[in-house]
């Protein structure tokens, strides 16, 4: 009798837990407010000048290699959605990010101050950008610049990388320090970086906000512009994100200015850091074979690897080719925002990269003033890497965007017209074979029968059944089916009923 009662109790408890699990797994969509999308974060209100942040390398390494590993391993929570995103799933203008004023000519507003105007005055001060071998000058207008020489024997390699990467980050929408190729007072080719732009406040805090900046309200780990940065570094072959690559500056008069967050010091991009690391390893007399097992079984007596210099196409080109490895998306030291990169963040980065056309890439390369062989090589490699990074980002989700909402015509109901960016950009790995369409209320309850629609190409037309207009808030979920068992996250379109048609409230990837 007791056994039977126990079985019934266990069975009842199991059913209860199953029911609670099913209820807990119910999907409840995000609800958008009925208001225009935010296009400007307005985080440039006048504030008192914050204190310059002192960067201590040892503390930073302990933080990223010890604290980050412990906290990340013990925290079961999923990464929250990015907070610096508007209802159209875009990052609005802010002190961190500025969408190009002209999307067709993203480099048109790159030169703000231009190269330094002679005559130059050497200040004798130490560089504040973190480039240890830089020379600080003031030009004829009183503007400060830092001049960085090239690697001996490799004219154009480091200076060219700084010029090209700075322009491409600008084209992506990041705030950058402008860099120009000039001849120094000694006639040497150097990269002239306009720095500091205002008052240098030191490296940007990665894990937390600035307590002395009232405009800095969003946790930095929840900024899409930071999370997506490693997609950009993957494209441009930037092996390291140093403290000098992300800097804060105070712009404006004391009490009236604001903090701006700048990407700078990109001279290690385009495989330059990889080349310098490889050369340093070769020139190290104590270098060890990279094969761990060979070192162990030989009791450390295996001969040193031969001192073979890294093979490169041209002295002005770093060690970068068309292969984008997973390590390229994971710069060193560990960049914690990458740990929180969500599919929508990677997709946004891929869209930004896809918007940089070949004309902008060519213009960025030409500004480096390299020889034709190096220019042609870099152009081809950047184009090939661009396609691979775009494909990686588009594979993360359903890569669709809203074109328009067509109102009912005659007997045909309203239709939602989408663009499949994967097909449009020729990224076939992310192109859908067909789509699963579902219609939900704001609480996640189904509103109409789900539809499976074959993809007609770059344009996807989703019917909006007449019965949907009886509901005030509608969510259309579109999931790409690519012929595999794995389904990417859905693309959501949130609509509001309006007379006999619908109005767009927001989208979510």
C-alpha positions as a printed Julia matrix, in Angstrom:
509×3 Matrix{Float64}:
  0.0    0.0     0.0
  2.78   2.37    0.94
  4.62   1.52   -2.28
  1.56   2.29   -4.38
  1.01   5.58   -2.58
  4.65   6.49   -3.04
  4.47   5.76   -6.78
  1.33   7.87   -7.13
  2.99  10.71   -5.24
  6.12  10.51   -7.4
  4.02  10.35  -10.56
  2.0   13.38   -9.48
  5.11  15.3    -8.52
  6.71  14.46  -11.87
  3.66  15.68  -13.77
  3.62  18.86  -11.72
  7.32  19.5   -12.41
  6.79  18.75  -16.09
  3.92  21.19  -16.2
  5.94  23.87  -14.48
  8.82  23.23  -16.87
  6.56  23.59  -19.89
  5.03  26.73  -18.45
  8.5   28.1   -17.69
  9.63  27.41  -21.26
  6.79  29.45  -22.76
  8.08  32.25  -24.99
  7.14  35.81  -24.11
  8.37  38.34  -26.68
  9.9   41.7   -25.87
  7.3   44.46  -26.04
  8.21  47.7   -27.8
  6.81  51.08  -26.79
  4.77  52.93  -29.39
  7.24  55.72  -30.07
  9.86  56.64  -32.7
 13.24  54.84  -32.48
 16.03  56.59  -30.6
 18.61  57.9   -33.05
 20.81  59.82  -30.62
 21.75  58.67  -27.1
 22.4   62.3   -26.09
 25.21  61.28  -23.75
 27.21  64.44  -24.39
 25.81  66.71  -21.67
 28.32  69.05  -20.07
 30.09  67.54  -17.07
 33.1   68.3   -14.91
 36.31  66.84  -16.29
 36.76  63.29  -14.92
 40.02  62.12  -13.41
 42.49  60.46  -15.74
 42.46  56.69  -15.26
 45.75  55.01  -14.38
 46.25  51.69  -16.13
 48.17  49.05  -14.17
 49.08  46.16  -16.42
 49.47  43.61  -13.61
 46.01  44.37  -12.18
 44.47  44.17  -15.64
 46.05  40.76  -16.3
 44.86  39.45  -12.93
 41.38  40.69  -13.75
 41.07  39.09  -17.19
 42.91  35.86  -16.45
 41.69  35.18  -12.89
 38.58  37.17  -11.93
 36.99  36.81  -15.39
 37.56  33.04  -15.48
 36.16  32.49  -11.98
 33.12  34.7   -12.38
 32.34  33.49  -15.89
 32.64  29.84  -14.89
 30.39  30.18  -11.84
 27.74  32.49  -13.29
 24.9   30.37  -14.78
 23.02  33.34  -16.17
 22.77  34.01  -19.88
 24.25  37.2   -21.21
 21.57  39.91  -21.26
 20.66  41.7   -24.47
 22.66  44.77  -25.41
 21.32  48.03  -23.99
 22.76  50.51  -26.5
 20.27  49.37  -29.17
 17.11  51.1   -30.39
 13.79  49.62  -31.52
 15.15  49.05  -35.05
 17.95  46.88  -33.6
 20.55  49.5   -34.46
 23.12  51.28  -32.31
 22.19  54.99  -32.24
 24.63  57.85  -32.29
 26.51  58.26  -29.03
 29.89  59.15  -27.56
 30.89  55.58  -28.5
 29.51  55.22  -32.01
 28.56  57.53  -34.88
 26.76  56.12  -37.92
 28.43  57.5   -41.07
 26.86  60.78  -42.19
 26.88  59.5   -45.79
 26.58  55.71  -46.01
 27.76  55.8   -49.64
 30.89  57.79  -48.75
 31.73  56.73  -45.17
 35.21  58.3   -45.3
 34.03  61.72  -46.47
 34.11  63.12  -42.92
 37.27  61.27  -41.81
 39.73  64.19  -42.04
 38.68  66.57  -39.27
 42.02  68.29  -38.67
 44.03  66.7   -41.46
 47.78  66.03  -41.34
 50.0   68.3   -39.23
 50.88  71.66  -40.77
 54.6   72.52  -40.81
 56.66  73.81  -39.19
 56.62  71.24  -36.39
 57.77  71.79  -32.84
 59.09  68.81  -30.9
 57.7   69.08  -27.38
 60.0   66.57  -25.69
 57.0   65.18  -23.79
 56.27  61.49  -23.41
 53.5   60.16  -25.69
 50.15  59.72  -23.94
 48.69  57.29  -26.48
 50.75  54.36  -25.21
 52.91  54.18  -28.35
 56.26  54.1   -26.58
 58.43  54.93  -29.59
 56.28  57.86  -30.73
 57.58  61.42  -30.97
 55.26  64.18  -29.71
 55.03  67.33  -31.83
 52.85  70.42  -32.12
 52.1   71.73  -35.61
 51.81  75.32  -36.84
 48.19  75.48  -35.62
 49.14  74.37  -32.11
 47.57  70.92  -32.57
 49.37  67.95  -30.98
 50.34  64.87  -33.0
 52.31  61.74  -32.25
 54.73  60.53  -34.93
 55.38  56.8   -35.04
 58.19  55.34  -37.14
 58.0   52.12  -39.12
 59.64  48.85  -38.18
 63.28  49.01  -39.4
 63.57  47.3   -42.76
 59.8   47.38  -43.31
 58.84  50.86  -44.53
 55.07  51.22  -44.72
 54.12  48.12  -42.72
 53.2   49.58  -39.35
 52.37  53.09  -40.56
 50.23  51.69  -43.37
 48.33  49.43  -40.97
 47.59  52.38  -38.67
 46.3   54.51  -41.56
 44.15  51.79  -43.15
 42.68  50.36  -39.94
 41.86  53.81  -38.59
 39.88  54.66  -41.73
 38.05  51.35  -41.87
 37.04  51.59  -38.2
 35.77  55.1   -38.99
 33.79  53.69  -41.94
 32.29  51.1   -39.58
 31.03  53.92  -37.34
 33.56  53.94  -34.51
 35.1   57.15  -33.26
 38.76  57.03  -34.21
 41.93  59.08  -33.95
 42.83  60.15  -37.49
 46.19  59.04  -38.88
 48.12  60.42  -41.88
 51.36  59.49  -43.63
 53.88  62.35  -43.59
 57.63  62.95  -43.69
 59.17  63.78  -40.35
 61.64  66.61  -39.74
 64.35  64.09  -40.66
 62.64  63.1   -43.91
 61.54  59.72  -42.55
 58.16  58.2   -43.44
 56.01  58.19  -40.25
 52.39  57.8   -39.19
 51.12  61.07  -37.69
 48.28  60.42  -35.23
 46.18  63.4   -34.15
 46.45  62.87  -30.41
 45.22  63.7   -27.9
 41.94  64.97  -29.33
 41.17  66.65  -26.02
 42.28  65.77  -22.52
 43.45  62.15  -22.43
 41.65  60.29  -19.61
 43.47  57.01  -20.14
 42.14  53.59  -21.23
 38.4   53.02  -21.41
 37.11  50.88  -18.49
 35.9   47.63  -20.01
 34.04  45.99  -17.13
 32.34  48.97  -15.55
 31.14  52.52  -16.13
 33.1   55.63  -15.2
 31.84  56.69  -11.78
 32.89  60.29  -12.49
 31.01  60.52  -15.8
 27.23  61.06  -15.27
 26.68  60.45  -19.0
 28.08  56.91  -18.73
 24.99  54.98  -17.6
 25.06  51.65  -19.46
 27.23  48.75  -18.23
 30.05  48.45  -20.73
 29.67  44.68  -21.04
 26.14  45.33  -22.31
 27.22  47.66  -25.1
 26.84  46.11  -28.52
 29.47  48.45  -29.92
 32.02  46.82  -27.59
 30.74  43.24  -27.87
 30.91  43.38  -31.66
 34.41  44.82  -31.72
 36.02  41.41  -32.1
 34.13  40.84  -35.36
 35.88  43.97  -36.65
 39.28  42.85  -35.35
 38.73  39.5   -37.06
 38.22  41.26  -40.38
 41.23  43.55  -40.0
 43.6   40.99  -38.52
 44.16  42.82  -35.23
 45.68  40.24  -32.92
 45.66  42.35  -29.77
 43.33  44.85  -28.14
 45.73  46.74  -25.89
 44.89  49.35  -23.32
 45.97  52.0   -25.82
 43.44  50.84  -28.42
 40.38  52.03  -26.46
 40.84  55.49  -24.97
 38.67  58.11  -23.27
 39.12  61.81  -23.99
 37.42  64.88  -22.54
 36.29  67.29  -25.26
 35.26  70.88  -24.6
 35.8   73.55  -22.01
 35.97  72.51  -18.32
 32.46  71.97  -16.97
 30.93  72.12  -20.46
 32.69  69.23  -22.18
 31.95  65.52  -22.26
 33.78  62.2   -22.51
 34.24  60.58  -25.9
 35.38  56.98  -26.39
 37.96  56.54  -29.15
 39.57  53.64  -30.99
 43.26  54.46  -31.51
 46.72  52.95  -31.92
 45.79  50.42  -34.61
 49.33  49.96  -35.95
 49.22  46.24  -35.04
 46.39  45.5   -37.5
 46.68  43.76  -40.89
 48.91  41.04  -39.44
 51.62  43.41  -38.16
 51.42  42.08  -34.59
 51.57  38.52  -35.93
 54.71  39.3   -37.88
 56.44  41.05  -34.97
 55.59  38.18  -32.62
 56.92  35.62  -35.08
 60.11  37.57  -35.65
 60.64  37.99  -31.91
 60.24  34.24  -31.42
 62.75  33.49  -34.18
 65.3   35.93  -32.76
 64.91  34.54  -29.23
 67.96  32.34  -28.48
 65.93  30.39  -25.89
 63.03  29.62  -28.23
 61.41  26.22  -27.8
 59.73  23.91  -30.24
 55.98  24.49  -30.31
 55.37  20.71  -30.16
 54.66  20.05  -26.47
 54.97  16.26  -26.7
 58.33  16.5   -28.45
 59.65  18.68  -25.64
 58.31  16.3   -22.96
 59.58  13.02  -24.45
 62.98  14.5   -25.25
 63.23  15.75  -21.64
 63.7   19.26  -22.94
 66.73  18.27  -25.0
 65.13  18.62  -28.42
 67.08  20.98  -30.7
 65.9   24.54  -31.09
 63.76  25.17  -34.16
 65.73  26.74  -37.02
 65.83  30.54  -37.12
 63.77  30.94  -40.28
 62.5   34.46  -40.78
 58.72  34.76  -41.4
 57.86  34.64  -45.07
 55.91  37.64  -46.37
 54.87  38.82  -49.79
 56.16  42.37  -49.37
 58.15  44.25  -46.68
 55.19  46.62  -46.25
 52.66  43.83  -45.57
 52.13  42.01  -42.28
 51.43  38.3   -41.83
 47.82  38.23  -42.97
 46.05  36.19  -45.62
 42.48  35.38  -46.6
 42.04  32.74  -43.86
 40.02  34.03  -40.88
 40.59  31.61  -38.02
 38.53  31.44  -34.83
 41.51  32.88  -32.95
 41.21  36.03  -35.04
 37.91  36.78  -33.27
 39.54  36.36  -29.87
 42.21  39.06  -29.46
 44.73  38.97  -26.64
 44.59  39.69  -23.77
 41.04  38.32  -23.27
 38.47  40.96  -24.2
 35.58  40.38  -21.81
 32.76  41.94  -23.9
 33.38  39.14  -26.41
 32.2   36.63  -23.77
 28.77  38.27  -23.97
 28.5   38.47  -27.77
 24.98  37.38  -28.77
 23.8   36.37  -32.26
 22.12  39.75  -32.78
 25.36  41.54  -31.9
 27.38  39.47  -34.39
 24.74  40.05  -37.07
 24.83  43.82  -36.47
 28.62  43.78  -36.82
 28.34  41.81  -40.07
 25.87  44.39  -41.41
 28.26  47.21  -40.55
 31.15  45.39  -42.25
 29.02  44.62  -45.31
 28.16  48.33  -45.63
 31.83  49.18  -46.24
 32.05  48.84  -50.01
 35.11  48.24  -52.17
 35.44  51.94  -52.96
 35.89  52.79  -49.26
 38.33  49.9   -48.79
 40.36  51.05  -51.79
 40.39  54.65  -50.54
 41.61  53.53  -47.1
 44.45  51.52  -48.68
 45.47  54.34  -51.03
 45.77  56.72  -48.07
 48.63  54.5   -46.77
 50.76  55.48  -49.8
 52.17  52.0   -50.39
 53.64  50.44  -53.51
 51.14  48.95  -56.04
 52.02  45.32  -55.18
 51.26  45.85  -51.48
 48.09  47.83  -52.27
 46.72  45.12  -54.58
 47.51  42.35  -52.1
 45.86  44.14  -49.18
 42.77  44.95  -51.24
 42.26  41.34  -52.3
 42.87  39.97  -48.81
 40.55  42.48  -47.13
 37.78  41.75  -49.63
 38.08  37.98  -49.09
 38.2   38.32  -45.31
 35.25  40.69  -45.41
 33.08  38.07  -47.12
 34.01  35.41  -44.58
 33.32  37.62  -41.57
 29.98  38.7   -43.07
 29.02  35.05  -43.59
 29.93  34.24  -39.98
 27.73  37.06  -38.68
 24.81  36.29  -40.97
 24.94  32.6   -39.98
 24.21  33.57  -36.37
 20.58  34.53  -36.99
 17.88  34.96  -39.65
 19.47  37.76  -41.73
 16.36  39.69  -42.75
 15.43  43.37  -42.63
 12.07  45.13  -43.09
 11.63  46.92  -46.41
  7.99  47.98  -46.13
  4.5   46.98  -45.02
  2.15  46.83  -47.99
 -1.49  47.7   -47.19
 -4.36  45.51  -48.45
 -5.14  45.81  -52.17
 -8.46  44.51  -53.57
 -8.86  41.0   -52.15
 -5.2   40.68  -51.17
 -4.43  41.28  -47.52
 -1.57  43.29  -46.04
  1.95  41.95  -46.57
  5.25  42.34  -44.8
  8.12  42.71  -47.28
 11.57  41.69  -46.06
 15.06  41.73  -47.55
 17.25  38.65  -47.1
 20.69  40.25  -46.76
 22.46  36.9   -47.11
 21.07  36.45  -50.63
 21.55  40.13  -51.44
 25.23  40.03  -50.4
 25.86  36.66  -52.01
 26.45  34.87  -48.68
 24.97  31.54  -49.69
 25.9   29.74  -46.48
 23.38  31.91  -44.63
 20.72  31.98  -47.36
 17.46  30.29  -46.37
 15.89  27.46  -48.32
 12.54  28.25  -46.76
 11.08  30.09  -43.79
  8.91  29.15  -40.84
  6.52  32.03  -40.14
  4.55  32.33  -36.91
  2.2   35.03  -35.62
  2.07  35.78  -31.89
  0.38  38.16  -29.48
  2.46  40.26  -27.1
  2.15  37.51  -24.45
  3.42  34.82  -26.84
  0.04  33.24  -27.63
 -0.35  32.09  -31.28
 -2.69  34.31  -33.3
 -2.83  32.53  -36.64
 -1.75  29.29  -38.24
  1.98  29.11  -38.85
  3.1   29.18  -42.45
  6.08  27.7   -44.23
  7.03  29.78  -47.24
  9.64  29.01  -49.85
 12.26  31.71  -50.34
 11.85  33.6   -53.63
 15.32  35.16  -53.4
 16.53  38.4   -51.86
 12.93  39.58  -51.23
 10.73  37.67  -48.78
  7.01  38.5   -48.78
  5.16  37.47  -45.61
  1.33  37.55  -45.71
 -0.44  39.18  -42.78
 -3.78  37.34  -42.42
 -6.85  39.54  -42.08
 -7.65  38.17  -38.63
 -4.49  39.76  -37.2
 -5.95  43.26  -37.47
 -8.33  42.41  -34.6
 -5.34  42.42  -32.25
 -3.59  45.57  -31.11
 -0.05  44.16  -30.88
  1.32  41.48  -33.24
  4.69  39.73  -33.38
  5.74  38.09  -36.66
  8.54  35.57  -36.12
 10.59  34.49  -39.15
 13.01  31.57  -38.81
 15.31  30.56  -41.66
 15.37  26.87  -42.56
 18.69  25.97  -44.22
 18.29  22.24  -44.71
 20.0   21.37  -41.4
 18.71  20.39  -38.0
 20.16  23.52  -36.41
 17.86  26.52  -36.56
 19.2   30.05  -36.06
 17.41  32.52  -33.77
 14.27  34.07  -35.19
 13.92  37.5   -36.72
 11.01  39.27  -35.02
  8.9   42.07  -36.44
  6.61  43.83  -33.95
  3.54  45.48  -35.46
  0.62  47.57  -34.27
 -2.81  47.35  -35.89
 -3.8   50.57  -37.61
 -7.13  50.69  -39.47
 -6.89  47.89  -42.05
 -3.09  47.74  -42.1
 -0.17  47.67  -39.64
  2.56  49.97  -38.38
  6.12  48.94  -37.49
  7.0   49.25  -33.78
 10.33  47.46  -33.69
 12.47  44.55  -34.81
 14.72  42.09  -33.01
 17.36  39.62  -34.22
